[in-house]
Each structure stands twice: as C-alpha cells, then as structure tokens.
Amino acid sequence: MIQSLFYILVMLFPVVGLISGFSAAVTVPLLLLTILIALRDKIFIHFKYATIKETLLSNWKLELLFCLWCLITNFYSLNYPSSLLNYLQVFLIVLMGFIVNSNIDKLSINISKIKIYFIIGIIAAIALFFIEYASHGIITRTFRTVFQPKSSNQFFLFTLDRGCSLLSVLSWVAIAIIISYHRYLLALIYYLIIFYLLYISDSLASFLAFTVAGLVFLTNRLLVTKSLQSVFLKLFTLAMISGSILMPIIAYKIQPHYASDHYAKFLLDSAKHRVFIWHFVAKQIIKKPILGHGFASSRNFKIDEKQMISYNQWTWSPLPLHPHNNIMQILLETGLIGLILFLSLIYKYIQKISNISLVQSSKSGKINRTKEDNKIDVLNYKSVAYACFINYYIIGMISFNIWQIWWVCSSFGAMILFKLLLSKSQEYNY
C-alpha cells in the first residue's frame, strides 16, 4: 500500500506540477511523509541510539543556525503572526526533507519501478504542455468551467510558468536516469525537447536557467581530469558567490528607466519590471542592512502612491509581494547576517556536489565494473547535480518567493529523487 502510493506520487509530481506548480506543495509533503512512514522504525532506532550531536549538529548545524536566525527575524517582521505561520510551514518541510535525505539509503523499494513511474510522469507532463499550448489551454479552461464556474475562462500561457520551472528542474533527474545507462544521444534529444518547450513557453526564467544549466553540465562533463575538475569547482563557486554578492550592489546603482530603454529593449515589459523592483528593494535594504526587515516581510511592505512606477502605459508596484530574487529577498528580510549564512549554505552544497563518489557494492549487481566506468559515472552524476543546482538557483534569482511552500518543496522533491534514483543503482556518497 505504502509503496504503491509512493510510485503514484512520484508520477504525479511532474504531471500535476506542469498544470499547477502549486501542487508540489501537496505531492512533495505526501511523498516525504510516505517515506517517513516506511522508515519510521529505522529512523526511531537511529535517533534513539545516536546523540544529538551525531543526528543534528554534525550534519545540519549550518542549516539549523540559518533557521534559527530566520526565526529570530520573525519577531520584528512587519506582520508577525503571518510571517511566523509562513516560517513554521517552511521549517516543517525543511525538517522533513533533511530527515528523509539522511535516511533515504535505508529505504527498501523497487528502484526500477520508481524510474519507470517518474519517466512516465515526465513524458505525460511534456505531452500536457504541448496539448495546452496547441489548444489554448483546453485542460485549464475545462477545469475552470467544471470547478471554478465564476472564474475567467481565458487561458494565458504564463499560467504554466510555475509548471515549466518545475519541469526544467526535474528534467535533470530524468537526464540523470538516462545517462546512468550511458544513453547519451537519448539524453541530448530529451534536453533539446525541453529546450524547445521552454523556448516557446512564457517562462523566460526557466528557459534561461535551463540553457545555462546545459552549458554547466557540458563544461563539467568535458573536464575529465582531476586538475580541470578542481579548476571548474573553484570557478563555479566563485561565480555563484560573487554573482550573489554583486546582485544587490548592481541593483542599487542601476537606473531602471535608462537601463530598460537602452539595454533591455528586447525584454518584455514584465521582465523589465524586475529591474524596477530590484532597485526599489536595494534602497530598502540600505535602511536595515544588518538585521533586515524581518522574515517574509516583503509581502507586507506599505507602498505609497508616489512610489508607484510609471513606465510606458503601465503603472507598477515597486514591490509586488516579493522581490523576485532570492538574494535580494534574503538580504531585505534577514539582513547581512542572513545573507552570510545563506551563502555559506550555498558553498556547503557546492562542496557536497564536488565530493560525490561511487562505492562499489555487491548489491548493485555491477561488481565487474572497471575504475574507468566508475569514473565516468561519477563525472556524469556531478555534472547533472551541478546543472540541477544552477537551474534551480537561477530561476530563484529571477522569479518566485524563496519561501513559497511549493518552491521549497520542489527543491526537496528533486533532491530526494536524485539521491534515491542514483544511489540505489550503485551506492554513492555525498
């Protein structure tokens, strides 16, 4: 019963997620809960006989410190009850995610079935996108007619933006499965299909992120020697950290109207709006640079009429619910202290990816694999992990509230699937 539910949830994650990205806030918690139920005895024994230092502080101390600081900032947030509720929701998902991630290797389950169900889900999600695209949203409009008769029956392609973002991230899990069988041509064909799908979609963030992720994957995959891998790791880390630090500085210095008219003519007005938002947020950051304005305070900022933005025929809010940028939001809400902790986590996870290593195991059924085979697999897994990481990060730098439950769930869903699907085909360590 539990296993059947698990398989169905794995399939539904990308399928339902394509039509409604918000559904990840349901499917992923159910997925995590299913795993926790299946592993309850083993997890209980582990926590019973291990010390607090072994179970929490040794592996999660940085995460706990960041969560603690976010909790503290709640108490001076602009809307304390609302922000605290949001925090508790996020913290619960994070806690479940890390417990599952730490114990996923103990799960006894048919991995081949999971791969099949997941790939079916991905194929169905791709098919649904093209059906919606070609039919001007027949599924969405039918759903609204039946279940939301009072809502507008119009369909806009941007309603699939969240689904496209989720699909772009999960596609790297699918690519990981394909290349685990060394089907490189099939992986390339799959990548090009998703590339085209995102190109014709309305999700510029997903298209940009998936493109950059593809370049990151290819670059790391071609650097086969240890010395070149070391150089790539340093450059990748430097780019991630320095780019994140420079983001608020550039946002503060830039002149939104001039930049939009002279350097961003090719962008849609909705994309240009981001420039105005980031500039406004940067000016608010200066007011409380160390402590920030409090967790999830972005949605409660009071905007005066004189602060509204007039651009061409549009009148925009300078801060519509959130900054549409993870770094800007972290800095605005939790200050420099929060940003330092957040970037420390980014550095930690990049190092974890670089330390992926395969462990020969008789359970894998591939005892006769050569060292060269293992080396290739390690390189493949690292390349996919880097790509998936940067894909998620870039989308967060352009779109979405970093604390939105569905977006947090998406990261844990991808992480758990990636680790589960690949660690069971041949054991591997982080």
C-alpha positions in Angstrom: 0.0 0.0 0.0 2.7 2.5 1.0 4.9 1.5 -1.9 2.0 1.9 -4.4 1.2 5.3 -3.0 4.9 6.2 -3.3 5.0 5.2 -7.0 1.9 7.2 -7.8 3.2 10.3 -6.1 6.5 10.1 -8.0 4.5 10.0 -11.2 2.1 12.8 -10.2 4.9 15.1 -9.1 5.8 16.3 -12.6 2.4 15.6 -14.3 0.2 17.7 -12.0 3.1 20.1 -11.4 3.1 21.1 -15.0 -0.5 22.2 -14.9 -0.2 23.7 -11.5 3.2 24.2 -9.9 1.5 24.9 -6.6 0.6 21.2 -6.5 4.2 20.5 -5.4 3.1 21.9 -2.0 0.9 18.8 -1.7 2.6 16.0 -3.7 6.1 16.5 -2.1 5.0 16.6 1.5 2.9 13.5 0.9 6.0 11.9 -0.7 8.2 12.8 2.2 5.5 11.6 4.7 5.2 8.3 2.8 9.0 7.8 3.1 9.0 8.7 6.8 6.2 6.2 7.5 8.1 3.5 5.6 11.3 4.3 7.5 9.7 5.1 10.9 11.2 2.1 12.8 14.7 2.6 11.3 14.6 6.4 11.9 13.4 5.9 15.5 16.2 3.4 16.2 18.7 5.8 14.7 17.5 8.7 16.9 17.2 6.6 19.9 20.8 5.4 20.0 22.6 8.4 18.4 23.5 11.5 20.3 22.0 14.9 19.4 25.4 15.9 18.1 25.5 13.0 15.7 21.9 13.4 14.5 21.6 17.1 14.2 24.7 19.2 14.9 27.2 17.2 13.0 25.4 17.4 9.6 22.8 20.2 9.9 24.4 22.8 12.2 24.6 25.4 9.5 21.1 24.8 8.3 19.8 24.9 11.9 21.7 28.2 12.5 20.1 29.7 9.4 16.7 28.5 10.5 17.2 29.9 14.0 18.2 33.3 12.6 15.1 33.4 10.3 13.0 32.5 13.4 14.5 35.5 15.3 13.8 37.9 12.5 10.1 36.9 12.7 9.8 38.9 15.9 10.4 42.2 14.2 8.8 41.4 10.9 6.1 43.7 9.6 3.4 41.2 10.1 4.5 38.9 12.9 1.6 36.4 13.0 1.6 35.9 9.2 5.4 35.6 8.9 5.6 33.2 11.8 3.0 30.9 10.2 4.9 31.0 6.9 8.1 30.2 8.8 6.6 27.2 10.5 5.4 25.8 7.2 8.8 26.2 5.6 10.6 24.8 8.6 8.4 21.7 8.7 9.1 21.0 5.1 12.9 21.6 5.6 12.9 19.3 8.7 11.1 16.5 6.9 13.3 16.9 3.9 16.6 16.7 5.8 15.4 13.7 7.9 14.4 11.8 4.7 17.6 12.8 2.9 19.7 11.5 5.7 17.9 8.2 5.8 16.9 7.5 2.2 19.6 4.9 1.8 17.7 2.7 4.3 14.6 2.6 2.1 13.8 -0.8 0.6 12.0 -0.2 -2.6 11.9 -1.2 -6.3 14.1 1.5 -7.9 13.4 0.3 -11.4 9.7 0.9 -10.8 10.4 4.4 -9.5 12.4 5.2 -12.6 9.5 3.9 -14.8 6.8 5.9 -13.0 8.9 9.0 -12.9 9.8 8.9 -16.6 6.1 8.2 -17.4 5.3 11.3 -15.3 7.8 13.4 -17.2 6.6 12.2 -20.6 3.0 13.0 -19.6 4.0 16.4 -18.4 5.6 17.2 -21.7 2.6 16.0 -23.6 0.3 18.1 -21.4 2.3 21.2 -22.1 2.0 20.7 -25.9 -1.7 19.9 -25.6 -2.3 23.1 -23.6 -0.1 25.1 -26.0 -1.8 23.9 -29.1 -5.3 24.0 -27.8 -5.0 27.4 -26.0 -5.4 25.7 -22.6 -8.2 23.2 -23.1 -7.4 21.4 -19.9 -7.1 24.5 -17.8 -10.3 26.0 -19.3 -12.2 22.7 -18.8 -11.1 22.6 -15.2 -12.3 26.1 -14.5 -15.6 25.5 -16.2 -16.3 22.5 -14.0 -14.8 23.5 -10.7 -14.5 27.3 -10.9 -17.5 28.4 -12.9 -17.3 32.0 -11.6 -13.6 32.5 -12.7 -12.5 33.8 -16.0 -12.4 31.1 -18.7 -9.5 32.8 -20.5 -6.1 31.0 -20.8 -2.8 32.7 -20.8 0.4 30.8 -21.4 2.1 32.4 -18.4 -0.2 30.3 -16.2 2.1 27.4 -17.0 5.2 29.3 -15.8 5.5 27.5 -12.5 4.9 24.2 -14.1 7.7 25.0 -16.7 10.0 25.9 -13.9 9.3 22.7 -12.1 9.8 20.7 -15.3 13.1 22.4 -16.0 14.4 21.3 -12.6 13.0 17.8 -12.7 14.4 17.3 -16.2 17.9 17.0 -14.8 16.7 14.0 -12.7 15.3 12.5 -15.9 18.6 13.2 -17.7 20.5 11.6 -14.8 18.4 8.4 -15.2 19.0 8.3 -19.0 22.8 8.8 -18.8 23.1 6.3 -16.0 22.5 3.8 -18.8 25.0 5.7 -21.0 22.3 6.7 -23.5 23.9 10.0 -24.3 22.2 10.6 -27.6 18.8 10.0 -26.0 19.8 12.4 -23.2 20.7 15.0 -25.8 17.4 14.6 -27.7 15.5 14.9 -24.4 17.4 18.1 -23.5 16.6 19.6 -26.9 12.9 18.8 -26.5 12.8 20.5 -23.1 14.9 23.4 -24.5 12.3 23.9 -27.3 9.4 23.5 -24.9 10.8 26.3 -22.6 11.7 28.4 -25.6 8.0 28.6 -26.8 6.7 28.9 -23.3 6.2 32.2 -21.5 8.7 31.3 -18.8 11.9 33.3 -19.7 13.4 32.4 -16.3 13.1 28.7 -16.9 14.5 28.9 -20.4 17.5 31.0 -19.3 18.1 28.7 -16.3 17.9 25.5 -18.4 20.2 27.0 -21.0 22.9 28.0 -18.5 22.5 24.6 -16.7 23.1 22.8 -20.0 26.3 24.8 -20.5 27.4 24.0 -17.0 26.7 20.3 -17.5 28.6 20.2 -20.8 31.6 22.1 -19.4 31.9 19.9 -16.3 31.4 16.7 -18.3 34.2 17.6 -20.7 36.7 18.3 -18.0 37.7 14.8 -17.2 41.0 15.2 -15.3 41.1 15.9 -11.5 43.1 19.2 -12.0 40.5 20.5 -14.5 37.7 19.4 -12.2 39.3 21.4 -9.4 39.6 24.5 -11.6 35.9 24.1 -12.5 34.9 23.8 -8.9 36.8 27.0 -7.9 35.4 29.0 -10.9 31.8 27.7 -10.3 32.0 28.6 -6.6 33.5 32.0 -7.3 30.8 32.7 -9.9 28.0 31.7 -7.6 29.2 33.6 -4.5 30.5 36.7 -6.3 27.4 36.9 -8.5 25.2 36.7 -5.5 27.1 39.5 -3.7 27.2 41.8 -6.7 23.5 41.4 -7.4 22.2 43.9 -4.7 25.1 46.3 -5.5 24.2 46.4 -9.2 20.5 46.7 -8.3 21.3 49.8 -6.2 23.5 51.5 -8.7 21.4 50.9 -11.8 18.9 53.5 -13.2 15.8 51.4 -14.0 14.3 53.7 -16.7 17.6 54.2 -18.5 18.5 50.5 -18.3 15.1 49.4 -19.6 15.1 51.8 -22.5 18.7 51.4 -23.6 19.9 47.9 -22.6 16.8 45.9 -22.2 14.7 46.9 -25.2 14.4 43.2 -26.3 12.8 42.2 -23.0 9.1 42.0 -22.3 7.7 44.7 -20.1 7.0 42.1 -17.4 10.7 41.3 -17.4 11.7 45.0 -17.3 9.5 45.3 -14.2 12.0 43.2 -12.3 14.7 45.9 -12.8 12.5 48.5 -11.1 11.6 46.0 -8.3 15.3 45.2 -7.6 16.3 48.9 -7.5 13.5 49.7 -5.0 14.4 46.7 -2.8 18.1 47.7 -2.8 17.1 51.1 -1.4 15.0 49.4 1.3 17.9 47.1 2.2 20.1 50.2 3.0 17.7 51.2 5.7 18.3 48.0 7.7 21.4 46.3 6.3 22.5 44.2 9.2 19.2 42.7 10.6 16.9 43.2 7.7 13.1 44.0 7.9 12.1 40.5 9.2 11.2 37.2 7.8 8.6 37.2 5.0 8.2 41.0 5.4 8.3 41.6 1.6 4.6 40.9 1.2 3.6 43.4 3.9 5.6 46.5 2.7 3.4 49.6 2.6 3.7 51.3 -0.8 2.8 55.0 -1.1 1.1 56.2 -4.2 4.1 58.4 -5.1 6.3 55.3 -5.0 4.4 53.6 -7.8 6.2 53.2 -11.0 5.0 54.6 -14.3 6.6 53.0 -17.4 5.1 53.4 -20.9 1.4 52.6 -20.5 2.0 50.6 -17.2 1.7 51.5 -13.6 3.6 49.0 -11.4 4.1 48.4 -7.8 7.8 48.6 -6.8 7.4 45.6 -4.6 4.6 43.2 -5.6 4.5 40.7 -2.7 8.2 39.7 -3.0 11.5 40.9 -4.7 11.5 38.1 -7.4 15.1 37.4 -6.4 16.3 35.0 -3.7 19.4 37.1 -2.8 17.5 40.4 -2.7 14.8 38.8 -0.5 17.3 37.2 1.9 19.1 40.5 2.3 15.9 42.5 2.6 14.3 40.3 5.2 17.2 38.8 7.2 20.0 41.3 6.6 23.7 40.7 6.1 23.7 38.1 8.8 21.1 36.0 6.9 22.9 36.6 3.6 26.2 35.3 5.1 24.5 32.2 6.4 22.7 31.6 3.2 25.9 31.9 1.1 27.6 29.6 3.5 24.9 27.0 2.7 25.4 27.6 -1.0 29.1 27.0 -0.6 28.4 23.8 1.5 26.1 22.3 -1.1 28.5 23.0 -3.9 31.2 21.2 -2.0 28.9 18.3 -1.4 28.3 18.0 -5.1 32.0 18.1 -5.8 32.5 15.2 -3.3 30.1 12.8 -4.9 31.8 9.4 -5.1 30.6 6.0 -6.0 31.1 3.0 -3.7 31.4 -0.5 -5.3 28.7 -2.7 -3.8 27.6 -6.3 -4.5 24.0 -5.1 -4.1 24.4 -3.0 -7.2 24.9 -6.1 -9.4 27.8 -4.4 -11.1 30.8 -5.8 -9.3 32.7 -6.2 -12.5 32.6 -2.5 -13.4 36.0 -1.0 -14.1 37.5 2.0 -12.4 37.1 3.9 -15.7 33.3 3.0 -15.7 33.0 4.4 -12.1 35.0 7.5 -13.0 32.6 8.2 -15.9 29.5 7.7 -13.8 30.9 10.0 -11.1 31.5 12.6 -13.7 28.0 12.2 -15.1 26.4 12.5 -11.7 28.4 15.5 -10.7 27.6 17.2 -14.0 23.9 16.6 -13.6 24.0 17.8 -9.9 25.8 21.0 -10.8 23.3 21.6 -13.6 20.2 20.9 -11.5 21.6 23.2 -8.7 22.3 26.1 -11.0 19.0 25.6 -12.8 17.0 26.0 -9.5 19.2 28.9 -8.3 18.9 31.0 -11.5 15.1 30.6 -11.5 15.1 31.8 -7.9 17.2 34.8 -8.9 14.6 36.0 -11.4 11.2 34.6 -10.2 9.2 33.4 -7.2 9.2 34.0 -3.5 12.1 32.0 -1.9 9.7 31.0 1.0 6.8 29.8 -1.2 6.0 26.3 0.0 5.6 24.8 -3.5 9.1 26.2 -4.5 10.8 24.9 -1.3 9.0 21.5 -1.9 10.3 21.4 -5.5 13.9 21.6 -4.3 13.4 18.8 -1.8 11.5 16.7 -4.3 14.2 16.9 -6.9 16.9 16.3 -4.3 15.3 13.2 -2.8 14.5 11.7 -6.2 18.0 12.4 -7.5 19.6 10.8 -4.4 17.2 7.9 -4.3 17.3 7.0 -8.0 21.0 7.2 -8.4 22.2 5.9 -5.0 20.3 2.7 -5.5 21.6 2.0 -8.9 25.0 2.0 -7.4 25.7 3.2 -3.9 27.2 6.6 -3.8 28.3 9.0 -1.1 27.9 12.7 -0.6 
